[in-house]
Each structure stands twice: as structure tokens, then as C-alpha cells.
Amino acid sequence: MDIVLITTINEALLWSVMAIGVFIMYKILDIPGLSAEGVFPLGAAIYASQVVAGASPVVATTLAVVGGFCRFSGRFDSY
């Protein structure tokens, strides 16, 4: 039962970071963009694919950050 509680708290803390980012984008900066919602899953997907492919966690993290920067800068937008 303790592991369920710890896991739930850990996941809630991780998702709260994304919620704060979305709040800042919409309310404080007044920018109605969906980039904040797309950057976190993209970074997670890049990291997971690199770790499964055998890359070290440092390299995978670096590639995930670079991918997030490229997505946030709008280079991959199709509209």
C-alpha cells in the first residue's frame, strides 16, 4: 500500500510541472498555444526511444531536450 501512495505522489508532482507550464502560457503570458502540451510528451517519447535503442541516459536526455527546444521554437509546426 505504501508503494501505491509514493507512486501516486511522484506522478502528481511530475504532472503538476506541466500544469504550471500550461497555466503560465494561457493566463500569465496570454499566449493561446498548445506547444506546452506537446513538448513534454515529445521529450518523453524521444527519451524512451533512445533508451530502448541502447543510448545512455545522458545522451537520451540531451536529445529529448533538443527535440523539445525544436518543437517549442515552432520548427515542426505544419500550419
Secondary structure by P-SEA (a helix, b strand, c coil): caaaaaaaaaaaaaaaaaaaaaaaaccccccccaaaaaaaaaaaaaaaaaaaacccaaaaaaaaaaaaaaaaacccccc
